[in-house]
Amino acid sequence: MSIWWSLHLRREAASVPLARRLLLGTMETAGVDPDVSYDLSVALTEACANAVEHGGAAPGRGPGSEAYRVTAYLDGETCRIEVADAGPGFRRDVRAADAYAEHGRGLRLIEELADHVHVGRTGRGGALVSFDKLLKWRADAPLALT
């Protein structure tokens, strides 16, 4: 069995907890180990916060460019999460942020919490952050997707 969902959210801070709660609820219901769920929820929070803060509408974009999209896939032993926005994308040195800097540590944190991270651009030119993590299941997992 596979589970996936996709949200189209306004670029507002209040949208971030909505995505996080949906992810945590899905994982709890499926029986994912709470530590794995927590790691993924923190990584998702960082990716959404980046979209809210930096994913501004690119010039000349139409309606919907002030939104971002979150998609989560739980399939077998893997969870993949994608966060895409309509903004200008990332700078070349996006991963060069100092570990003690006040800003710019979100992608570093995502890299620490996930098994694989891809930072790129959407087909429409916005930013795309996707990350995967191998899942562990609780012993009583009702929906183990293996």
C-alpha positions as CSV (number, residue, x, y, z in Angstrom):
1,M,0.0,0.0,0.0
2,S,1.1,3.6,-0.7
3,I,-0.1,6.8,0.8
4,W,0.4,10.2,-0.8
5,W,-1.1,13.7,-0.4
6,S,-0.5,17.1,-1.8
7,L,-1.3,20.5,-0.3
8,H,-1.4,23.9,-2.1
9,L,-0.8,26.5,0.6
10,R,-0.7,30.2,0.8
11,R,2.7,31.6,1.7
12,E,1.7,32.5,5.2
13,A,3.4,31.3,8.5
14,A,0.1,29.8,9.6
15,S,0.3,27.2,6.8
16,V,3.5,25.6,8.1
17,P,1.9,23.9,11.2
18,L,-0.9,22.6,9.0
19,A,1.5,20.7,6.8
20,R,3.4,19.4,9.8
21,R,0.3,18.2,11.6
22,L,-1.0,16.4,8.5
23,L,2.4,14.7,8.0
24,L,2.6,13.6,11.7
25,G,-1.0,12.4,11.7
26,T,-0.5,10.4,8.5
27,M,2.7,8.8,9.9
28,E,1.1,8.0,13.3
29,T,-1.9,6.4,11.7
30,A,0.3,4.3,9.4
31,G,2.5,3.2,12.3
32,V,5.8,5.0,11.5
33,D,8.3,5.1,14.3
34,P,7.9,8.3,16.3
35,D,11.6,9.3,16.0
36,V,11.5,9.0,12.2
37,S,8.2,11.0,12.1
38,Y,9.7,13.7,14.3
39,D,12.8,14.0,12.1
40,L,10.7,14.3,9.0
41,S,8.3,16.8,10.6
42,V,11.2,19.1,11.5
43,A,12.7,18.8,8.0
44,L,9.3,19.6,6.5
45,T,8.9,22.6,8.8
46,E,12.2,24.0,7.6
47,A,11.4,23.4,4.0
48,C,8.0,25.1,4.4
49,A,9.5,28.0,6.3
50,N,11.9,28.6,3.4
51,A,9.0,28.6,0.9
52,V,7.0,31.0,3.1
53,E,10.0,33.4,3.6
54,H,11.8,33.2,0.3
55,G,9.3,31.8,-2.2
56,G,7.9,35.1,-3.3
57,A,6.1,35.4,-6.6
58,A,8.5,35.8,-9.5
59,P,7.8,38.9,-11.7
60,G,5.2,38.3,-14.4
61,R,3.7,35.2,-12.7
62,G,0.0,34.9,-12.5
63,P,-2.5,33.8,-9.8
64,G,-1.2,31.1,-7.5
65,S,2.3,32.4,-7.5
66,E,1.9,33.4,-3.9
67,A,1.4,29.8,-2.9
68,Y,3.6,26.8,-2.4
69,R,3.0,23.1,-2.7
70,V,3.8,20.3,-0.3
71,T,3.6,16.6,-1.4
72,A,4.4,13.6,0.7
73,Y,4.7,10.0,-0.5
74,L,4.9,7.0,1.9
75,D,5.7,4.1,-0.3
76,G,7.1,0.8,1.1
77,E,10.1,1.6,3.2
78,T,10.6,5.3,2.1
79,C,9.0,8.6,2.7
80,R,9.6,11.4,0.1
81,I,8.6,14.9,0.7
82,E,8.7,17.7,-1.9
83,V,8.2,21.4,-1.2
84,A,7.9,23.6,-4.3
85,D,7.2,27.3,-4.7
86,A,7.0,29.9,-7.5
87,G,9.8,32.1,-6.3
88,P,13.1,32.9,-7.9
89,G,14.8,29.7,-6.8
90,F,18.0,29.3,-4.7
91,R,21.3,31.1,-5.0
92,R,24.3,29.0,-6.1
93,D,25.9,29.1,-2.7
94,V,22.7,28.2,-0.8
95,R,24.4,25.4,1.1
96,A,27.4,27.6,2.1
97,A,25.7,29.2,5.2
98,D,27.8,29.3,8.3
99,A,26.7,26.8,10.9
100,Y,26.5,29.6,13.5
101,A,24.7,32.1,11.2
102,E,21.3,33.4,12.3
103,H,19.7,32.5,9.0
104,G,20.4,30.0,6.3
105,R,20.7,26.9,8.3
106,G,17.4,25.3,7.2
107,L,18.8,23.3,4.3
108,R,21.7,22.1,6.5
109,L,19.2,20.8,9.1
110,I,17.2,19.1,6.4
111,E,20.4,17.3,5.2
112,E,21.1,16.1,8.7
113,L,17.6,14.8,9.2
114,A,17.0,13.1,5.9
115,D,18.8,10.3,4.0
116,H,18.8,12.1,0.6
117,V,18.2,15.7,-0.2
118,H,17.7,17.4,-3.6
119,V,17.6,21.1,-4.1
120,G,16.7,22.4,-7.5
121,R,14.1,24.2,-9.6
122,T,10.6,23.3,-10.5
123,G,9.7,23.0,-14.2
124,R,8.2,26.5,-13.9
125,G,11.4,28.1,-12.4
126,G,10.6,28.1,-8.7
127,A,12.5,26.4,-5.9
128,L,12.1,22.7,-5.2
129,V,13.4,20.9,-2.1
130,S,12.8,17.2,-2.0
131,F,14.1,14.8,0.6
132,D,13.8,11.1,1.4
133,K,14.1,9.0,4.6
134,L,13.9,5.3,5.2
135,L,11.0,4.4,7.4
136,K,11.0,2.4,10.5
137,W,7.8,0.9,11.8
138,R,6.3,0.5,15.3
139,A,5.8,-3.1,16.3
140,D,2.0,-2.5,16.3
141,A,1.9,-0.6,12.9
142,P,-1.6,-1.0,11.5
143,L,-0.7,0.1,8.0
144,A,2.9,-0.9,7.6
145,L,3.5,-0.2,3.9
146,T,6.0,-2.9,3.3
